[in-house]
Amino acid sequence: MLQDKDMVNDYLAGINASLTGYAGFINESNNPELRQTLIQLRNQDEARQRTLYNYALNKGYYKPAEPAQPEVVQQIKSELSSNQ
């Protein structure tokens, strides 16, 4: 039988996969109504993902990576700014 942690992680993986899919579908949609519907669905999944992420974090099911050092963040910002 699946444990709570397994179910949460499985559901998170599914939502994350759907969010990746939405990006492609939205970019390729030529119909404005379909595009808007896909954006709304993506937004709903993003909210669901954030809620589930917070639940997993509070339960100790998920441990995020350490925050990036400020100098690394600044370096990446500089690189991205110069590429535009």
TAVENPE-V597820 format. One line per field, one symbol per residue. ss: DSSP state (A for helix, B for strand, O for the rest). psi: psi as a letter, one per 20 degrees, with the letter a starting at -180 (. if undefined). A space follows every 50 residues. Layout:
ss->???
psi->???
//
This chain:
ss->OOOAAAAAAAAAAAAAAAAAAAAAAAAAOOOAAAAAAAAAAAAAAAAAAA AAAAAAAAAOOOOOOOOOOAAAAAAAAAAAAAAO
psi->pqrggggghgggggghghhgghgggghipiohggggghgggghghggggg ghghghghijiporqqqqqhhgggggggghhhi.
//
